Amino acid sequence: MGFAVIMFVRILFGVCMVFIIGYIFGGFSGNPTLVSLTKVAAILAIVLFIAANGILMRFAFSRGAGGKDGWHCTEHKMKLP
């Protein structure tokens, strides 16, 4: 399930980049419908970038302690000699 979500977010992010690059370098600026889609794609690209980082951090923190109890502070577990 997690891998599918990550791949879906990355594919949507790539599609957003195609619209933005098409607007800047291509002929998307001449069509009003494509201009509207490009504005939505620009906002969606920012949201998807933040979402992808949040999902990946969640997976990384959940495996930080061997997958047992998730991420936690280890500062108080130090044993002095």
N, C-alpha and C positions, 0 to 999 in steps of 0.2 A: 504494500500500500504506500509506504513512504517513498519508494523509488518512483512509483507512478506519479505521485504528486510533484516531486522534484522535476521529473521530465516534462510534465504538463506546464509547470511554471516556466521552465526554460524555453519550451516551444513558443508559448505566448510572448515571452520576452523577445525572442527572435523575430516573430511576426511584427511586433511593435517597432523594432529597429528597421525592418524593411519599409514600413510606412514612413518613418521619420527620414530615412535616407532617400526614399523616393520623393519626398517633398522637397528636400534640400537640393538634391542633384538631378532629380528626374522631372517629369512633367506633371507631377501630382498637384502643383500649385494652380494649374489652370482649371481644374474640375472642382466645383464647390463641395461635392460629396466627399471626394478624397481629402479635401482640406479639413472637413469636419472629422473624418476618421483619423486623420493624422493628429489632430488635437487630442482626441480620445486616446490614441496610441501613446502620445507623449506622457499623459498623466498615468496611464496604465503601466508604462515602462518603469516609472518611478515606484509605483506601488508594488509591482512584481519584483523589482530589485530588492526592496525592503523585505518583502515576503520570503523571497528565496534565501536571503541571509538569515532571517528569523528561523525558518525551517531547518536550515543546515546547522545553525547554532543549537537548536533544540536537540537534534540528533547527536551532535557532538557532545553536548553536556549529558545526555542520557547514557552515553557509553563511557563517560569519564571514570566511573568507579567500577568498571567491568560489567556494566549493565544491571547491577544489583539495585542500587537505590538512587541513581542519578547523580547529579552534580552536587557537591557539598564542600564546605570549607574544610581544609585539612590543617589549618593553622593550630587548632587546639588539640590535635591528635599527636603532636610531636612528643616523644618521650626523651627526657633528658637523662644523661648517664648518672 
